[in-house]
Amino acid sequence: MKKLIVLAAALSIGVSGWAQKKNVSTAQAALTREDYTKAKSAIDEAVEDPTTKDDPKTWFTRGEIYTVLQGQQAFQSSNPLLEASKSYLKVVELDPGYKKSEMDARLLTASQVFYNQGLENYQAQKYKDAYEAFSLPITVSKLDGGKRFSSVKAFDTIVAYAYLQRAFSSYFGEDYGRAIPDLQIAKESPVTRDASVFLVLIDIYQKQDKEAEASALITEGRKVYPDNTELRNAELNLYLKSGNQDALLKKLEEAVAKDPNNPELLFNLGNGYNNLAFPKDATGKDLPKPANYAELIGKAEDAYTKAIAADKENKSEYSYNLGALYFNQASGIINEMNGLGTSAADQKKYDDLAVRRDAMFGKALPHLEKVYTSLDAKLSKLNQDDKVTYQSVIFALREVYAKQNKMDKVTEMKNKLDAFKAAEK
């Protein structure tokens, strides 16, 4: 009797396994007669059952069915092609040699399809979806320890760009932990190595306050792409932050030599010379003039003048700084005049200095008036920095007009300043 029970149990197991294998056949038959719902239901049951879930044929069949489902509108929203690709990957996991030529063709096709899908998601700013889509060709590339498609050069290119685009998807999705390793791979690939990769990595490191890593990348990037303007600007900003004025000036001079009609570079170069001509201590107090003061002033004036000439946007700050350069020289002359005595020699020197002072104010005036006119015309739309500049230029104009004995202009500037302050309260 016991033998009969054992036999019955054995028969039961055999029937169950056969029933599940039948699900694979049922799914194939349903697909042939275009009964897609039945085909999907049957194959999904088969991949869950212990007797068929480890059979590569089961997963291959599932891949075929889900590939067809992608073309059916009723199923498209669930992205059947992703499930098809996962099924094919499972086939390789279970048996790398199973229908190898057919599997290779399907995996390569899926990689191309998902790369394109990733681009669509990226353009639509669906960065998480883009990341997942770009991940598929990368996963395929790692099969058999990376050897399965190592001889397919066109596939190598797809994979290289998949890493790059996946990195950008993570970057714009602000998932920097995922972005960094992919960017590092893209940076070392001859296919995707580009200045933009350096710039994105630099930006991430700076956002994470990793200045050492950012600095190293800027140095590396400048060696590889010496003429890239964005990397050049990143380097200049690095020197600007460091406070190393001499090193900054050297880099600015090199940049201007290569790009002599760049108004921003010329403006920054002028600022560099200006800062050296009027040094200050840590508290902002004026320090003695350097021995090469006149040379520095001349260079600053030349750089500002060229910046204004090259400027197509008519930026007011370029004219403001040139006007301020003249105005500050005039202020320095006034300080010198105030320190003189009452002797005949001092009086002669005073008169000579007054001529120089008036000449400097005369040079400053058109530039200061240009800035005032520009800012006054858009007074209600000024940002905080522009408001500070607006007040400064009114103060300067009021003093120049007073020295020129244009008292109506002095009154006008006073009224403008009073009105502005009242509106700001």
C-alpha positions in Angstrom: 0.0 0.0 0.0 2.9 2.3 0.8 4.4 1.7 -2.6 1.2 2.8 -4.2 1.1 6.0 -2.3 4.7 6.8 -3.3 3.9 6.0 -6.9 0.8 8.2 -6.8 2.9 11.1 -5.4 5.5 10.6 -8.1 2.7 10.6 -10.7 1.4 13.8 -9.2 4.8 15.5 -9.4 5.2 14.4 -13.0 1.8 15.8 -14.0 2.4 19.1 -12.3 5.7 19.6 -14.2 4.2 18.6 -17.4 1.3 21.0 -16.9 3.8 23.9 -16.4 5.8 23.0 -19.4 2.5 22.9 -21.2 2.2 26.6 -20.3 5.2 27.4 -22.4 3.6 25.6 -25.3 0.3 27.2 -24.6 1.9 30.6 -24.6 3.6 29.9 -28.0 0.4 28.7 -29.5 -1.6 31.7 -28.2 1.0 34.0 -29.7 0.7 32.3 -33.0 -3.1 32.8 -33.1 -2.6 36.4 -31.8 -4.2 35.8 -28.4 -1.8 38.1 -26.7 -3.6 38.2 -23.3 -3.5 34.4 -23.1 0.1 34.2 -24.3 1.2 36.7 -21.6 -0.7 35.0 -18.9 0.6 31.5 -19.7 4.3 32.6 -20.0 4.1 34.6 -16.8 2.9 31.5 -15.0 5.7 29.4 -16.5 8.5 31.8 -15.3 7.1 31.6 -11.7 6.9 27.9 -11.5 9.9 26.0 -10.0 9.8 23.4 -12.7 10.2 25.8 -15.6 11.6 29.1 -14.2 15.2 27.9 -14.7 14.7 26.7 -18.2 16.3 29.1 -20.8 13.6 28.1 -23.2 11.0 29.5 -20.9 12.7 32.9 -20.7 13.5 32.9 -24.4 9.8 32.4 -25.1 8.9 35.2 -22.7 11.3 37.5 -24.5 9.7 36.7 -27.9 6.2 37.2 -26.5 6.9 40.5 -24.8 8.7 41.8 -27.9 5.5 41.2 -29.8 3.5 42.8 -27.0 5.5 46.0 -27.5 3.7 46.5 -30.8 0.3 46.1 -29.3 -1.3 49.4 -28.1 -3.1 47.7 -25.3 0.2 46.6 -23.7 2.6 49.5 -24.6 2.1 51.5 -21.4 3.8 48.8 -19.3 6.9 48.9 -21.6 6.9 45.2 -22.6 10.3 45.6 -24.4 12.0 46.1 -21.1 10.6 42.8 -19.9 11.6 41.2 -23.1 15.2 42.4 -22.7 15.3 41.2 -19.0 14.1 37.8 -20.3 16.9 37.6 -22.8 19.4 38.6 -20.1 18.0 35.8 -18.0 18.5 33.3 -20.8 22.2 34.2 -20.9 22.5 33.9 -17.2 21.0 30.4 -17.2 22.8 29.2 -20.3 25.3 31.5 -22.1 25.3 29.2 -25.1 21.6 28.9 -25.6 20.6 29.9 -29.2 23.7 32.1 -29.1 23.5 33.7 -32.5 19.8 34.4 -32.1 20.4 35.8 -28.6 23.2 38.0 -29.7 21.1 39.6 -32.4 18.3 40.2 -29.9 20.5 41.7 -27.3 22.3 44.0 -29.7 18.9 45.2 -31.1 17.6 45.7 -27.6 20.7 47.7 -26.7 20.2 50.1 -29.6 16.4 50.4 -29.0 17.0 51.2 -25.3 19.8 53.7 -26.1 17.3 55.5 -28.4 14.7 55.3 -25.7 17.1 56.8 -23.2 17.7 59.8 -25.6 14.0 60.4 -25.8 13.6 60.3 -22.1 16.6 62.6 -21.7 15.2 65.1 -24.1 11.9 65.0 -22.2 13.8 65.6 -18.9 12.7 62.2 -17.6 16.1 61.6 -16.1 15.3 58.6 -14.0 13.7 56.8 -16.9 16.6 57.8 -19.1 19.1 56.4 -16.6 17.3 53.0 -16.6 17.2 52.9 -20.4 20.9 53.7 -20.9 21.7 51.1 -18.3 20.5 48.2 -20.5 23.3 48.4 -23.2 25.8 48.8 -20.3 24.4 45.6 -18.7 24.6 43.7 -22.0 28.2 44.9 -22.5 29.2 43.2 -19.2 27.9 39.7 -20.2 30.5 36.9 -20.0 32.9 39.2 -18.2 32.7 41.8 -21.0 33.8 39.3 -23.7 30.6 38.4 -25.4 30.5 41.5 -27.7 34.1 42.6 -27.3 34.7 42.2 -31.1 31.7 44.3 -32.1 33.2 47.8 -32.4 29.9 49.5 -33.2 28.5 48.1 -30.0 31.5 49.5 -28.1 30.5 53.0 -29.4 26.9 52.6 -28.2 28.1 51.5 -24.8 30.5 54.4 -24.5 27.8 56.9 -25.2 25.4 55.1 -22.9 27.8 55.7 -20.0 28.1 59.4 -21.1 24.3 59.9 -21.5 23.6 58.0 -18.3 26.0 60.3 -16.5 24.3 63.4 -17.8 20.9 62.0 -16.8 22.2 61.6 -13.3 23.8 65.0 -13.3 20.6 66.8 -14.4 18.6 64.6 -12.1 20.9 65.8 -9.3 22.0 62.3 -8.4 25.7 63.1 -8.2 26.6 59.8 -6.5 25.6 57.9 -9.7 26.9 60.6 -12.0 30.5 60.7 -10.8 31.6 57.1 -11.7 29.9 57.2 -15.1 31.6 60.6 -15.8 35.0 59.2 -14.8 34.4 56.3 -17.3 33.4 58.8 -20.0 36.4 61.0 -19.3 38.8 58.1 -19.9 37.0 56.7 -23.0 38.5 57.9 -26.4 35.0 57.8 -27.8 33.4 60.3 -25.3 36.4 62.2 -23.8 35.4 65.8 -24.1 35.7 69.1 -22.4 32.0 69.0 -21.3 32.7 65.8 -19.3 35.4 67.7 -17.3 33.2 70.7 -16.8 30.3 68.6 -15.4 32.6 66.8 -13.1 34.2 70.1 -12.0 30.7 71.5 -11.3 29.7 68.5 -9.2 32.9 68.6 -7.1 32.5 72.4 -6.5 28.9 71.8 -5.4 30.2 69.2 -3.0 32.9 71.6 -1.8 35.6 69.2 -3.0 37.9 72.0 -4.2 41.0 69.8 -4.4 39.3 67.4 -6.8 37.9 70.3 -8.8 41.3 72.0 -9.0 43.0 68.8 -10.2 40.4 68.3 -12.9 40.7 71.9 -14.0 44.5 71.5 -14.4 44.0 68.2 -16.2 41.3 69.6 -18.5 43.4 72.7 -19.4 46.2 70.4 -20.5 44.0 68.4 -22.7 41.8 71.3 -24.0 44.0 74.4 -23.7 41.8 76.5 -26.0 38.4 75.6 -24.3 37.0 78.9 -23.0 34.8 77.4 -20.3 37.7 75.4 -18.8 39.8 78.6 -19.1 37.2 80.5 -17.1 37.0 77.8 -14.5 40.8 78.1 -14.1 40.5 81.9 -13.8 37.8 81.6 -11.2 40.0 79.2 -9.3 42.8 81.7 -9.2 40.3 84.4 -8.3 39.1 82.4 -5.3 42.7 81.7 -4.2 43.5 85.5 -3.9 46.8 85.0 -5.7 46.6 88.2 -7.7 50.0 87.7 -9.5 49.1 84.2 -10.7 45.6 85.4 -11.7 47.1 88.3 -13.7 49.5 85.9 -15.5 46.6 83.6 -16.5 44.5 86.6 -17.6 47.3 88.0 -19.7 47.7 84.5 -21.4 44.0 84.3 -22.0 43.8 87.8 -23.5 46.8 87.1 -25.8 44.8 84.2 -27.2 41.4 86.0 -27.3 42.2 89.7 -27.6 38.7 90.8 -28.4 37.0 89.1 -25.5 35.5 92.0 -23.4 35.0 90.0 -20.3 38.6 88.9 -20.2 39.8 92.4 -20.9 37.5 93.7 -18.1 38.9 91.2 -15.6 42.4 92.0 -16.7 41.7 95.7 -16.1 40.4 94.9 -12.6 43.5 92.9 -11.9 45.8 95.8 -12.7 43.4 98.2 -10.9 43.6 96.2 -7.7 47.4 96.1 -7.8 47.5 99.9 -8.4 45.2 100.6 -5.4 46.3 97.9 -2.8 44.4 97.5 0.5 45.0 95.6 3.7 42.8 92.9 5.1 40.5 95.6 6.7 40.1 97.4 3.4 42.4 100.3 4.4 44.4 101.8 1.6 48.1 100.8 1.4 50.9 102.9 -0.1 51.1 103.0 -3.9 53.3 100.4 -5.5 56.5 101.6 -7.3 55.0 100.7 -10.7 51.7 102.6 -9.9 51.8 104.6 -13.2 52.5 101.4 -15.2 49.6 99.6 -13.6 47.2 102.5 -14.1 48.1 102.7 -17.8 47.6 98.9 -18.2 44.2 99.1 -16.4 43.1 102.0 -18.5 44.1 100.2 -21.7 42.3 97.0 -20.8 39.1 98.8 -19.8 39.1 100.9 -23.0 39.5 97.8 -25.1 36.8 96.0 -23.2 34.4 98.9 -23.9 35.3 98.9 -27.6 34.9 95.1 -27.9 31.6 95.0 -25.9 28.6 94.3 -28.1 26.1 94.2 -25.2 27.0 97.7 -23.9 27.5 96.6 -20.4 27.5 99.5 -17.9 30.0 97.9 -15.5 32.8 98.3 -18.1 32.3 102.0 -18.4 31.7 102.3 -14.6 35.1 100.8 -13.8 37.0 103.0 -16.3 35.2 106.1 -14.9 36.0 104.9 -11.4 39.7 104.5 -12.4 39.9 108.1 -13.4 37.8 109.3 -10.4 40.0 107.4 -7.9 43.1 109.0 -9.4 41.5 112.4 -9.0 40.7 111.5 -5.4 44.3 110.6 -4.8 45.4 113.9 -6.3 43.0 115.7 -3.9 44.5 113.9 -0.9 47.9 115.0 -2.1 46.7 118.6 -2.4 45.2 118.6 1.1 48.6 117.6 2.5 50.4 120.6 1.1 51.5 123.6 3.1 51.2 127.3 2.4 54.5 128.2 0.9 54.9 129.6 -2.6 56.3 126.3 -3.8 53.4 124.4 -2.3 50.9 126.8 -3.8 52.5 126.2 -7.2 52.3 122.5 -6.8 48.7 122.9 -5.6 47.8 124.6 -8.8 49.5 122.0 -10.9 47.8 119.3 -9.1 44.4 121.0 -9.5 44.9 120.9 -13.3 45.6 117.2 -13.1 42.6 116.7 -10.9 40.3 118.5 -13.2 41.7 116.5 -16.2 41.0 113.2 -14.4 37.5 114.3 -13.5 37.0 115.4 -17.1 38.0 111.9 -18.2 35.8 110.2 -15.7 32.6 112.3 -16.4 31.4 110.8 -19.8 31.8 107.2 -18.5 30.0 108.0 -15.2 27.2 109.8 -17.0 26.8 106.9 -19.4 26.4 104.5 -16.5 24.0 106.8 -14.7 21.8 107.3 -17.8 21.7 103.5 -18.4 20.7 102.6 -14.8 18.3 105.5 -14.3 16.3 104.4 -17.4 15.5 101.1 -15.7 15.5 102.2 -12.1 12.5 100.0 -11.1 14.1 96.8 -12.4 17.6 97.2 -10.9 19.0 94.2 -8.9 20.8 94.8 -5.6 24.3 95.1 -7.2 23.0 97.6 -9.7 21.4 99.7 -6.9 24.7 99.9 -5.2 26.4 101.0 -8.4 23.6 103.6 -9.0 24.2 105.2 -5.7 27.9 105.2 -6.1 27.8 106.8 -9.5 25.5 109.5 -8.2 27.9 110.3 -5.4 30.8 110.4 -7.9 28.9 112.6 -10.4 27.9 115.0 -7.6 31.5 115.5 -6.6 32.7 116.0 -10.2 29.9 118.5 -10.9 30.8 120.4 -7.7 34.4 120.7 -8.8 33.3 121.9 -12.2 31.0 124.4 -10.5 27.9 122.9 -12.2 25.6 123.5 -9.2 22.4 122.8 -11.1 23.8 119.3 -11.8 24.8 118.9 -8.1 21.2 119.7 -7.1 19.8 117.3 -9.7 22.0 114.5 -8.3 21.1 115.3 -4.7 17.4 115.1 -5.6 17.9 111.9 -7.5 19.6 110.3 -4.5 17.0 111.5 -2.0 14.2 110.1 -4.2 16.0 106.8 -4.6 16.6 106.4 -0.8 13.0 107.3 -0.1 11.7 104.7 -2.6 14.0 102.1 -1.0 12.5 102.6 2.5 
